[in-house]
Amino acid sequence: MLPLAVAATLTLLAGCAAEPPAPTPTPAPPTPSSEPSAPATPDPQANADLAAAIAANDGPATLSAIERGADIELRGEGGMTPLIAATKAGAVAAATALIEAGANVNTQDDIQDSAYLYAGAEGYAEILALTLTHGADLASTNRFGGTALIPAGEHGHVGVTKLLLEAGIDPDHVNDLGWTALQEAVLLGTDGPEHQETVRLLLAGGADPDLRDGEGNTPLANAEARGSWALAELIRGAGGGY
């Protein structure tokens, strides 16, 4: 089932079909000296068809609607564009078609989610990879002042963490809570294998093992306080202390 806000966005998009154009006189047949004809008038059903294609995660239908004039930057519920709605629905095929058609991967909705930031936070590696090759702003931040890497660290999204580090994201960006991706992985993650691998990647990618949080605690101190002994060992092995 689609998230409520996403469903509302698609409903709004479906209702934004353009008014049919007023009738115009039939143009005279072109002559060899005529200028090229103007593009065809956008299909008034295109926006509705785009909404349906996103809901069905139908890539070819998404592309067809775009080619017929659907507005790929139209704002819906909560300021979501079709691409943000597709990303939040996990509709990879539809999101791919939108990105490849030029949809802005950095546009943010009313709660400061963009397709790029949301894909990183939720672990949608395929969509994230596309945003990274289509102009994703690595320095952009979410409503907590964090880059895409920080929630990826929190959730232990190994593939996403690897993609972001390879793209050159700052591993030591500090969000409004005073946490880096490493601190968030320690404070909000688990001591399980996904978070262990995420922490390994962060440390190998240049994360400072001694960068303190807003309360003055190092990642090692926080890991030990939470009983995350495997994470603590990784941090200690990277030179982290108290």
N, C-alpha and C positions, 0 to 999 in steps of 0.2 A: 504494500500500500504506500502511495506517495505521502510524504510529510504534508501536513495541512497547508502550510504557507506555500509550498511548491505547487500543490494542487490549485490553490487560489490564484497563483501567478499564471498558471497555464489556462485557467478559466478566463482570467482577464485578457490574456493574450488572444485566446480564441474569440473573444468578443470585440477585438480591435480590428476587425476586417475593415478595410477602407471602403468608403462609399463608391459605388460604381461610377465611373467617369461619365460626364455628360456627353450625349451624342455629338459627334463632330462630323462635318461634311467629309464624304469619301474623297481622299486625296487623288489627284490625277496620277495616272501611271508614271513611274519614274522614267526620265530620259537619260541618255548616256551622260549628260552633263550635270545631272541632279546630285546634290549632296547625299551622303549616306543617311538612311532613315533613322529617326530617333528610336531609342530603346522602347520596347513594347510597354504599355501601361501595366503596372504591377497588378497581379491577380488579386482581387479583393478578398478571396478566400485563403490567401497564402498564410496570413497570421494564424488563422484557426487551424490550418493544416500543420503548421509548425508546432503548435501546442500539442496536437494529437500525436505527431511524430515523436516529440520528446517524451510524452507519457508512455508511448509504446517502445521507446528506445530503438527507433527505426532510423538508422543512418541514411539510407537512400531516400526515404520519405522526407527526412529533415533537409537534405540537400535539395530535393525537388522544390520544397516550399521556399527555400532561400532563393533558388534560381527564379522563382516566380514572383519574387519581390517581398518576401516576409522581412519584417524589421528585426534584425538580429540584436539591436541595442534597445529595444522597447522595454520600458520599466513596468514591472507588475507589482504584485503584493510585496510589501516590505522593500521595495526598490530593486527587486531581483530582475536581472536580464534573463533572456532565454538560456544563455550559457550557465549562469549561476543556478537557475532552476534545474537544468539538466545535470549539473555537477552534484547538487544536493540530492537529487533523485538517484545518483549513481548510474546515470544513463550514459555509459561510455560511448556507445555508437553515436548517439545524438550529439554529445559533447564534442566528439571528434569531428563530426561534420561541421559544427558551428565554429570550432577553432580554426579548422582548415579553410573555412569561408571568410575568416577575418574577424570573428567576434573578439572583443577586447577581454583578455584574460585577467586584467588588473582592475576592471571596474568593480567597485564595492557597493554592496547593498546597504540598507539602513542600519544593519548591525556590523558593518565593516567586514563582511565576508566577501571575498572575490572567488572566482573559480580556482585560481592558483592557491590562495590561502586555505580554502575549504578542502581542496583535494589533498593538500599536505597534512592538514589536521586530522582528516578522516582516513588517511592511508590509501587514497585512490591513486596508486602509483602510475597507472596508465594515463589518466587524465593529467596528473602532475607532470609527467614527462613531456606531454604535448605542450602544456603551458610554458615549460622551460625552454622549448624550442620556438615558442611564438611570443617572446617578449616579456615573460614574467619578471616582475620587479622583485628581486630578492630582498630588497630593503623594506618592502611594504609591510605594514603591521596590522594586526587584528585589533579588536576592541579592548584587548588586554595589553596592548603595546608590544605584543610579541610577533616575531617573524614566524614563518611556516615551520621552522625547525623546532620551535619550543613545544607546541602541542604534539608534534611527531615524537619528540623525546618522551613526553608524558605518557603517550599511548604505546610506546615501544614499536613504532612502525619502522621496522628495519629497512625495508626497501626504499621507503620515502626518505628516511634519514640519509641513506647512502646517495640517493639522487641529489638531494639538496647540498650535501657536502661536496660532491663532485662538481656541482654547478658553481661552487664558490661562495656559498652563503656564510655569513659571519657566525662562527660557532659560539661566540661569547656575547651575543646581543643579550641585553638585560631587559626584561619586560617591566610593566608597571608594578608588579609584585616583588620585584627585586631578584627574579630568577632567570638563570640561563637555561638552555636546553638540558645541560647536564644536571643542574640543580632540580629542574622539573622532573626529569626522569627518576631521580633519587627520591624526591619528596612526594610525588604523586604516582609513581610507578610501582612495580613489584620487584622481587628479587629473582624473578623467573628468567628463562632463557631469552625471551624477546628483549627484555630490558637489559639483560647482560650484553647481548650483541649490540644493542643500540648504544649503550655506554662505551663499549669497545670502539665503535665507529666514531663516536663523538671525541673520545680521547685521541684516537689516531688522526682525526681530522683537525686537531689543533685546539680543542676545548681546554681551557685552563683548569687543571684539577684543584687549584687553590682559590679560585674566584669565589668570594663569600657572597652569601645571600643578603637580603635586606636586614637581617637580624645579626649579621656578623658571623654566621656559621659556614664552614667549608663543606664541600660535597662529602668529604670523608666523615666529618662529624655528623652530618645529617644521615648518611647511610648507616652508620653504627647506631645512632639514636633510634632508627626505625628497625633495626635488626636485619638490615639488608647486607648480610655478610659477604655474599658473592660480589655485589657491587662495590662494597668497601675494599675488597681485595683488589679489584680492578683499578680503583682509584689510587690505592696505595702503590700499586705496581707502576702507575704512571707518574709517581712522584708526589701525589697529593698528601697533604698533612692536615694538621689541626690549626 
